[in-house]
């Protein structure tokens, strides 16, 4: 399975990089992982609604350019469906069973994802009704993907 995580912004925090590197190392036994970072759009702190849409659209264009045409796209979005780890494991297992070997998880920037990216998504996934920094979501997502492979292989992993 080929899994891409397409995300807005460059990761700067050392502690997050260390955690991400650890999970990428663990995941290398299960799947080909690729983290693709697209530049975030520079914008002032205070934005009008129109300016927010424009920023999301520019970031969205960069994201869409990185999505493989036959990838199954899972967009992380607050309005998405919440799943347990077991349900996510079942989703990825079914995708693999039915020949979907390219999965792209998409994490938007600080303003979220553009309508165009959300429309391209095959599904929307929410981790919580709470808002998390998009950089931290990379680490949380990688941990869950690792957990998914452990669940699907019947390997022990703490609950």
Steps between C-alpha positions, in 0.01 A plus 500: 500500500621851415387764746561870451437769756462828317520792735527877493807660656847389592554327831736699720454362852777254588289298742232442234764405241640240741158345558421501128835340418436229759161408351633515143770253605242268659269528199773410251433131580137535388470757221681748282448832674547842346456835671448782254511854634364780283577863587245687704365825363636802683216708638448768762353406839167674430328378182162570345282205402598553134870508586465177702339328202778625272771367735328160522460489121870570439603237754237267351650534151838395641342203677303385195815513286658239733212252504551197276203465258402153624558567868222448749494837679416533867477865606539583867218741579309591816173436312615152398389167641652393830626143507653276760846358432333168418264667251792677330685166489195344334481786246865461396471121494199519265681750275794260471268206436329683214825605334535855629871494580554877489360690795547875548419660834470878473559744785419864427667811629393712794183611318401150391443355154357659186166390357686357201709270720195395702317420175795290375501302825346154491428537869541749782641387833478686828719417797303723735268798519798678651748693290860376494805671353540355151866420573402289802240318288781348289630320807154397622408371153823300467440339839149400391623359168756294694224382734286407195770270363551338840125442534466359148790260553374385837814633667491628856472874558390677814137606519 
